[in-house]
């Protein structure tokens, strides 16, 4: 079989790198875990495709393996993905080969086991009596802290101790008989004097049961100090209540099934959560066959899973959907077989984690997503209609309005030219005003069309050298600048991410604004410089013109917002609005610093290239 087919058939993810950590092979399982296709990764560097991996244990191990040429086995947490992975890294002749497997479920299971162990230790240590567990060789395998306190022996001494050493010689025979009954019949109890290390003794009532742990028969027992029998009885009652409380206050459903001949499964016990979730009462469940309790639609599935757990002697898990008086319930079910000393499964211990709300939430999200997609489609259609209406309006403004405007201006010029000498001075002035107003209206229409069409074409995001943008504008404004003052441009302007056309709009309007609003009592001075601010470039256009009052700093970026008349300073009132809209399309921004008579500095913020 070809190596490539073998690598695709193995269960582990597999990738190969060259010495520059460039992918040379990615099998299907690796592509699935990495969330990328193999063709998309092959030939590309690990650092470029997964920059967040730098500094992680896995990335460090790759570099160390390349440097030392020694294989490395690593199991660690990968923070960028909040998952655990096992990596087996092997240097090759021209790079690395890496086998990796996600072990998140195992790590979570190990953590759960550790928590369960801590919980059981805490629970056992909270018992007022002594707890102990012995194997068939009568070696102590587990005990609680109170066992050490009462007997006076250390943990190391208890591990090497025989249970008979804790009792006087005349108690050995009944003690041996009791232990025999535990392993033979499953349970035994009785009273005996427990002898501590210092020779003192106390009467204890012992109860023991046989349990199969990891396939081996064990004796699990507890002992209560019955020097004061009333106190001991109260302690036993309190302990039983605590255990029952734990059983009934667990959020998940817990049930115990008795396994009877001929494949009959009968509910032996259920906790309060079972009854609350299903809406049933104890009499409808306890003592009844599974088929009498569960909905008929679930019978085939659950009975097959019960038989699987018994046959394979392991915990079996599945997801189940059933109808109960409380409604449709979704649950993650697990059953574990309890095997006796004969190797016979006598009970199934089951739990159900209710995921009904999670499934309902998922269905709600799915439904909302469908509704959202419909709304997006509707909104898209509305936007398309609005866009077409705007195009129609622009066409009307450009053609239908401009034609009569040209006619008005043209006829006014003809009358002024042909009949001007015969007209009174006042009439001549009126005709001159008509011509000027027509020209002014044409300029406004042109400016408004340019503003409305911003963003109608696709905005490009590419590196644009600002030095080229300013150089072309300096040439375009050369004559006006020569007549009015000087322009100083920083020689080292950087490149930014943007659209060349929109950037021309931004800076041409700012330069035109500086020239238009120059002071009448001093030569114009315009300076362009820049600075970096994180991942952005801030370009500043500073002039020594008439300035702007602080209360108007926001207003001037709106359409048709002018602070001066045409007689004072001609303009359309759209230039700075065009600057703002262009920068919005480029993910940039504009602001101004100014005071009357002190000039103005416009700051343009753009993404750095």
Secondary structure as GFF3:
##gff-version 3
##sequence-region A 1 609
A	DSSP	alpha_helix	3	9	.	.	.	ID=ss1
A	DSSP	beta_strand	13	18	.	.	.	ID=ss2
A	DSSP	beta_strand	23	26	.	.	.	ID=ss3
A	DSSP	alpha_helix	28	34	.	.	.	ID=ss4
A	DSSP	alpha_helix	38	41	.	.	.	ID=ss5
A	DSSP	alpha_helix	46	49	.	.	.	ID=ss6
A	DSSP	three_ten_helix	51	53	.	.	.	ID=ss7
A	DSSP	alpha_helix	57	68	.	.	.	ID=ss8
A	DSSP	beta_strand	72	78	.	.	.	ID=ss9
A	DSSP	three_ten_helix	79	81	.	.	.	ID=ss10
A	DSSP	beta_strand	83	92	.	.	.	ID=ss11
A	DSSP	beta_strand	95	102	.	.	.	ID=ss12
A	DSSP	alpha_helix	104	126	.	.	.	ID=ss13
A	DSSP	beta_strand	130	135	.	.	.	ID=ss14
A	DSSP	beta_strand	140	143	.	.	.	ID=ss15
A	DSSP	alpha_helix	145	151	.	.	.	ID=ss16
A	DSSP	alpha_helix	155	159	.	.	.	ID=ss17
A	DSSP	three_ten_helix	163	166	.	.	.	ID=ss18
A	DSSP	three_ten_helix	169	171	.	.	.	ID=ss19
A	DSSP	alpha_helix	172	185	.	.	.	ID=ss20
A	DSSP	beta_strand	187	195	.	.	.	ID=ss21
A	DSSP	beta_strand	201	213	.	.	.	ID=ss22
A	DSSP	beta_strand	216	225	.	.	.	ID=ss23
A	DSSP	alpha_helix	229	249	.	.	.	ID=ss24
A	DSSP	beta_strand	253	260	.	.	.	ID=ss25
A	DSSP	three_ten_helix	261	263	.	.	.	ID=ss26
A	DSSP	beta_strand	264	270	.	.	.	ID=ss27
A	DSSP	alpha_helix	272	278	.	.	.	ID=ss28
A	DSSP	three_ten_helix	282	284	.	.	.	ID=ss29
A	DSSP	alpha_helix	290	293	.	.	.	ID=ss30
A	DSSP	three_ten_helix	296	298	.	.	.	ID=ss31
A	DSSP	alpha_helix	299	312	.	.	.	ID=ss32
A	DSSP	beta_strand	316	324	.	.	.	ID=ss33
A	DSSP	beta_strand	327	339	.	.	.	ID=ss34
A	DSSP	beta_strand	345	354	.	.	.	ID=ss35
A	DSSP	alpha_helix	356	395	.	.	.	ID=ss36
A	DSSP	pi_helix	396	401	.	.	.	ID=ss37
A	DSSP	alpha_helix	402	419	.	.	.	ID=ss38
A	DSSP	three_ten_helix	420	422	.	.	.	ID=ss39
A	DSSP	alpha_helix	425	452	.	.	.	ID=ss40
A	DSSP	beta_strand	462	465	.	.	.	ID=ss41
A	DSSP	alpha_helix	466	476	.	.	.	ID=ss42
A	DSSP	alpha_helix	478	484	.	.	.	ID=ss43
A	DSSP	beta_strand	485	489	.	.	.	ID=ss44
A	DSSP	beta_strand	495	498	.	.	.	ID=ss45
A	DSSP	alpha_helix	500	516	.	.	.	ID=ss46
A	DSSP	beta_strand	524	533	.	.	.	ID=ss47
A	DSSP	beta_strand	536	543	.	.	.	ID=ss48
A	DSSP	three_ten_helix	550	552	.	.	.	ID=ss49
A	DSSP	three_ten_helix	555	557	.	.	.	ID=ss50
A	DSSP	alpha_helix	575	585	.	.	.	ID=ss51
A	DSSP	beta_strand	589	594	.	.	.	ID=ss52
A	DSSP	beta_strand	600	607	.	.	.	ID=ss53
###
